[in-house]
């Protein structure tokens, strides 16, 4: 078997044990390659566990810049005896296995078609004088990073620079880690030279892009978007949104004069309390948000209905995971679409935004606060574990300093004083969005009573059928207004005219980009439309009607977006082909390509017969 | 007679407060509760307390959950914003509202079903956090709107028209003491003389103030075998002290015999004057208060009065270090948005 040979185009997977400190070494590995100007896509595959269970980190090196999962593994860094056999089986024929060769391994545990690269990591780590056993465990990870830097031809200056950054200000640690790098590097250079034909070569394909996780970006987006109140309850995979908000607030939002905080973060007792606080703060004029995942969405339902009905701004960042119930808490899915679209009892519809990557997570998180206050309703930023908890290479975050927060229609003391008529639920502008007042605004004017029960245009309790219908119809019209404000879909026409289309959203984007190019190379053309929000813009239905068959690419079992399209746009189900991926791993270009090519071939064959 | 609008005309000689308001300016809509409902007396006490304190009605936010008690914010302070939220979830909504604007007075109105059953969790956690508010639980031991089911505060053995309650009761006051509330009181809707000063003191207090007000349900729980009936509460009410709130501008003139009266200064400069009715009761000893309450409950008494007070308590904003410059809901881009240059630097850290 010829060993695989590739430059700037391969997949390395690290099989580690949770809690062994591998995460930072693995991230350094990815960053080294980025610093060499070569794009990478990295993904954590981790269990719901703190210590002891297997965890993997997958790095796709792609000089061409593809950022989805590729599928398959060219090099396995097999550090976990528990999963050895499974990991070994996953390596592509001709691939490589790097392992700790301190203890000899029987030949039967290896594969003949795989190149074995043994590095005695434990032995080498024991030569690091003056270190504790726990430190040596951590340094083993750095030693394999050193070995890989030799095997894959990393630029030594890049490695040294990153180690310097990582331990900035801690010179002793820099020296120790560099020593570990050298140990690994020199061992590989001496014993394994010429055995590995996967290489990283300096390139210029990264540009000004950044490497950031979506949750981190969304938390920062909330800072830029002017959020002052965050109430949340810990739940994987959303926890790091609140942590990011907290981290960035501490750096950016402390009043320089007083040292006091221009923000308030409360870890609530549960998701119900979290959304209650968000709604209370929104009612009282603060930009507020929560971050949660599927089970939290289930618990918050009653409050979503209140905010919808009483028209209170709120932002909910939903980092979707595998459901239903506890489901797969550490795996990704896009499976809350329907439960959010119509969340709560009674007739409701909610605004959803679908960012495709961390860049848009930042942007949409910030924009969500404008939309929430403009529309006076909950806004859901629908992310997922793949975007949220993995670092993605994406465009740098952008902020336009001329941008002003849209605080929506708030009737001020001056307006009330001037005698402006105030009806809390009165549609004065024809856009179905009424004015609201904030508590404390005026001694004698503008007070009203907020309630979830049916009310008239002046916020008075009423169970009159016609009054109820007026209000609920206006809410429908308000949803039409929302259509004009949410991010527009992104159309990408095929290079040749086609009757085939594909609709996708969120984290499927990176895999779709690659799949479309591959299909095009094979002469299979599809127009694509990336949906970025619900309510759907009119173009979405037009796109579907303009094609005979439209694939809807989704990471859930029940084709939830497709159902929403059929229901909300009145489209014939027969126009759609579901392309579903829901095993908890991110969808791959290979999968999409295979499914689409297969379906197109079948149809063509049928047509020919 | 809820369909008759109360005329706004009033006698010329009606009393006015420091703001020039009469008590009528603190009223709300006409109550839709049953005639004789204890809750209406509590609303009246709130009106009187706010009038006497010369509170600007629009500086108050009144929030509630769901139930008979939670309807009452519509019936007082018509110039205040009100929020009738979700069953059992008033505390979280109030907490959020308070975070947004620390400068308003927050009145949380709830009932025993709302606070002790569906909302027990939120009841507990808002007190733990020290949210600056007055939390009033209008406690009648039954669900009124759904017609008379027992609530979690109903005493064991208490009877309604059709059933006997066999579950142990939840004592909200004891719980509040355990959970760290800094102002804990119990009163009776039929005792306005006690209730009004307690409400005033609670409003003056900074921190979580909880008032458990026994408020008989005339319709479903005012029968002789109920421990939340007017007659029962009147017969078993044991007040440990009598409270008076002296506002900063008032002069303290009356002299008392030593040891019978204690004066406690509040954050806002007002003074709570406590006349001791039970010489041994110390309202600053949380642990002793819990044990006293349990003991007297066993003896069949309903202990009322100001049961615990910590005038130095910190509130949620103190704990969070929230800016005092302006309420969070008044901050704009200048204070909130770090701008593009900073973002450039942040981007650089992710390369």
HADDOCK unambig.tbl for C-alpha pairs under 7 A between the chains (distance, minus, plus):
assign (segid A and resid 210 and name CA) (segid B and resid 347 and name CA) 6.41 0.50 0.50
assign (segid A and resid 210 and name CA) (segid B and resid 350 and name CA) 5.21 0.50 0.50
assign (segid A and resid 210 and name CA) (segid B and resid 351 and name CA) 4.92 0.50 0.50
assign (segid A and resid 211 and name CA) (segid B and resid 350 and name CA) 5.36 0.50 0.50
assign (segid A and resid 211 and name CA) (segid B and resid 351 and name CA) 5.95 0.50 0.50
assign (segid A and resid 212 and name CA) (segid B and resid 350 and name CA) 6.16 0.50 0.50
assign (segid A and resid 223 and name CA) (segid B and resid 337 and name CA) 6.76 0.50 0.50
assign (segid A and resid 224 and name CA) (segid B and resid 336 and name CA) 6.97 0.50 0.50
assign (segid A and resid 224 and name CA) (segid B and resid 337 and name CA) 4.88 0.50 0.50
assign (segid A and resid 224 and name CA) (segid B and resid 338 and name CA) 6.56 0.50 0.50
assign (segid A and resid 226 and name CA) (segid B and resid 333 and name CA) 6.85 0.50 0.50
assign (segid A and resid 226 and name CA) (segid B and resid 336 and name CA) 5.26 0.50 0.50
assign (segid A and resid 226 and name CA) (segid B and resid 337 and name CA) 6.15 0.50 0.50
assign (segid A and resid 228 and name CA) (segid B and resid 328 and name CA) 6.37 0.50 0.50
assign (segid A and resid 252 and name CA) (segid B and resid 338 and name CA) 6.44 0.50 0.50
assign (segid A and resid 253 and name CA) (segid B and resid 336 and name CA) 6.58 0.50 0.50
assign (segid A and resid 260 and name CA) (segid B and resid 321 and name CA) 5.51 0.50 0.50
assign (segid A and resid 260 and name CA) (segid B and resid 322 and name CA) 5.64 0.50 0.50
assign (segid A and resid 260 and name CA) (segid B and resid 323 and name CA) 4.66 0.50 0.50
assign (segid A and resid 261 and name CA) (segid B and resid 321 and name CA) 5.76 0.50 0.50
assign (segid A and resid 261 and name CA) (segid B and resid 322 and name CA) 4.60 0.50 0.50
assign (segid A and resid 261 and name CA) (segid B and resid 323 and name CA) 4.98 0.50 0.50
assign (segid A and resid 262 and name CA) (segid B and resid 322 and name CA) 6.17 0.50 0.50
assign (segid A and resid 262 and name CA) (segid B and resid 323 and name CA) 5.58 0.50 0.50
assign (segid A and resid 262 and name CA) (segid B and resid 328 and name CA) 6.64 0.50 0.50
assign (segid A and resid 263 and name CA) (segid B and resid 322 and name CA) 6.42 0.50 0.50
assign (segid A and resid 263 and name CA) (segid B and resid 328 and name CA) 6.98 0.50 0.50
assign (segid A and resid 264 and name CA) (segid B and resid 99 and name CA) 6.86 0.50 0.50
assign (segid A and resid 264 and name CA) (segid B and resid 320 and name CA) 6.45 0.50 0.50
assign (segid A and resid 264 and name CA) (segid B and resid 322 and name CA) 6.38 0.50 0.50
assign (segid A and resid 269 and name CA) (segid B and resid 125 and name CA) 6.90 0.50 0.50
assign (segid A and resid 273 and name CA) (segid B and resid 92 and name CA) 5.15 0.50 0.50
assign (segid A and resid 273 and name CA) (segid B and resid 122 and name CA) 6.94 0.50 0.50
assign (segid A and resid 276 and name CA) (segid B and resid 89 and name CA) 6.87 0.50 0.50
assign (segid A and resid 276 and name CA) (segid B and resid 92 and name CA) 4.92 0.50 0.50
assign (segid A and resid 276 and name CA) (segid B and resid 93 and name CA) 4.72 0.50 0.50
assign (segid A and resid 277 and name CA) (segid B and resid 92 and name CA) 4.81 0.50 0.50
assign (segid A and resid 277 and name CA) (segid B and resid 93 and name CA) 4.76 0.50 0.50
assign (segid A and resid 277 and name CA) (segid B and resid 95 and name CA) 5.81 0.50 0.50
assign (segid A and resid 277 and name CA) (segid B and resid 96 and name CA) 3.81 0.50 0.50
assign (segid A and resid 278 and name CA) (segid B and resid 96 and name CA) 5.83 0.50 0.50
assign (segid A and resid 279 and name CA) (segid B and resid 93 and name CA) 6.33 0.50 0.50
assign (segid A and resid 279 and name CA) (segid B and resid 96 and name CA) 6.85 0.50 0.50
assign (segid A and resid 280 and name CA) (segid B and resid 93 and name CA) 4.11 0.50 0.50
assign (segid A and resid 280 and name CA) (segid B and resid 94 and name CA) 5.96 0.50 0.50
assign (segid A and resid 280 and name CA) (segid B and resid 95 and name CA) 6.97 0.50 0.50
assign (segid A and resid 280 and name CA) (segid B and resid 96 and name CA) 4.34 0.50 0.50
assign (segid A and resid 280 and name CA) (segid B and resid 97 and name CA) 4.38 0.50 0.50
assign (segid A and resid 281 and name CA) (segid B and resid 96 and name CA) 4.21 0.50 0.50
assign (segid A and resid 281 and name CA) (segid B and resid 97 and name CA) 4.28 0.50 0.50
assign (segid A and resid 281 and name CA) (segid B and resid 99 and name CA) 6.45 0.50 0.50
assign (segid A and resid 281 and name CA) (segid B and resid 100 and name CA) 5.04 0.50 0.50
assign (segid A and resid 283 and name CA) (segid B and resid 97 and name CA) 6.90 0.50 0.50
assign (segid A and resid 284 and name CA) (segid B and resid 97 and name CA) 5.34 0.50 0.50
assign (segid A and resid 284 and name CA) (segid B and resid 100 and name CA) 5.96 0.50 0.50
assign (segid A and resid 285 and name CA) (segid B and resid 100 and name CA) 6.64 0.50 0.50
assign (segid A and resid 285 and name CA) (segid B and resid 329 and name CA) 5.10 0.50 0.50
assign (segid A and resid 286 and name CA) (segid B and resid 100 and name CA) 5.12 0.50 0.50
assign (segid A and resid 286 and name CA) (segid B and resid 328 and name CA) 6.26 0.50 0.50
assign (segid A and resid 286 and name CA) (segid B and resid 329 and name CA) 4.21 0.50 0.50
assign (segid A and resid 396 and name CA) (segid B and resid 347 and name CA) 6.02 0.50 0.50
assign (segid A and resid 397 and name CA) (segid B and resid 347 and name CA) 6.57 0.50 0.50
assign (segid A and resid 399 and name CA) (segid B and resid 339 and name CA) 6.73 0.50 0.50
assign (segid A and resid 399 and name CA) (segid B and resid 340 and name CA) 5.13 0.50 0.50
assign (segid A and resid 400 and name CA) (segid B and resid 340 and name CA) 6.42 0.50 0.50
assign (segid A and resid 401 and name CA) (segid B and resid 339 and name CA) 5.94 0.50 0.50
assign (segid A and resid 401 and name CA) (segid B and resid 340 and name CA) 6.10 0.50 0.50
assign (segid A and resid 405 and name CA) (segid B and resid 333 and name CA) 7.00 0.50 0.50
assign (segid A and resid 439 and name CA) (segid B and resid 61 and name CA) 6.55 0.50 0.50
assign (segid A and resid 439 and name CA) (segid B and resid 81 and name CA) 5.32 0.50 0.50
assign (segid A and resid 440 and name CA) (segid B and resid 58 and name CA) 4.92 0.50 0.50
assign (segid A and resid 440 and name CA) (segid B and resid 59 and name CA) 4.88 0.50 0.50
assign (segid A and resid 442 and name CA) (segid B and resid 58 and name CA) 6.47 0.50 0.50
assign (segid A and resid 443 and name CA) (segid B and resid 58 and name CA) 5.19 0.50 0.50
assign (segid A and resid 443 and name CA) (segid B and resid 79 and name CA) 6.96 0.50 0.50
assign (segid A and resid 444 and name CA) (segid B and resid 79 and name CA) 5.95 0.50 0.50
assign (segid A and resid 447 and name CA) (segid B and resid 79 and name CA) 5.48 0.50 0.50
assign (segid A and resid 447 and name CA) (segid B and resid 80 and name CA) 5.59 0.50 0.50
assign (segid A and resid 447 and name CA) (segid B and resid 81 and name CA) 4.88 0.50 0.50
assign (segid A and resid 448 and name CA) (segid B and resid 81 and name CA) 5.30 0.50 0.50
assign (segid A and resid 448 and name CA) (segid B and resid 82 and name CA) 6.44 0.50 0.50
assign (segid A and resid 449 and name CA) (segid B and resid 81 and name CA) 5.87 0.50 0.50
assign (segid A and resid 449 and name CA) (segid B and resid 82 and name CA) 4.49 0.50 0.50
assign (segid A and resid 449 and name CA) (segid B and resid 83 and name CA) 5.73 0.50 0.50
assign (segid A and resid 450 and name CA) (segid B and resid 82 and name CA) 5.86 0.50 0.50
assign (segid A and resid 450 and name CA) (segid B and resid 83 and name CA) 4.50 0.50 0.50
assign (segid A and resid 450 and name CA) (segid B and resid 84 and name CA) 5.98 0.50 0.50
assign (segid A and resid 451 and name CA) (segid B and resid 83 and name CA) 5.90 0.50 0.50
assign (segid A and resid 451 and name CA) (segid B and resid 84 and name CA) 4.77 0.50 0.50
assign (segid A and resid 451 and name CA) (segid B and resid 85 and name CA) 6.01 0.50 0.50
assign (segid A and resid 452 and name CA) (segid B and resid 85 and name CA) 6.56 0.50 0.50
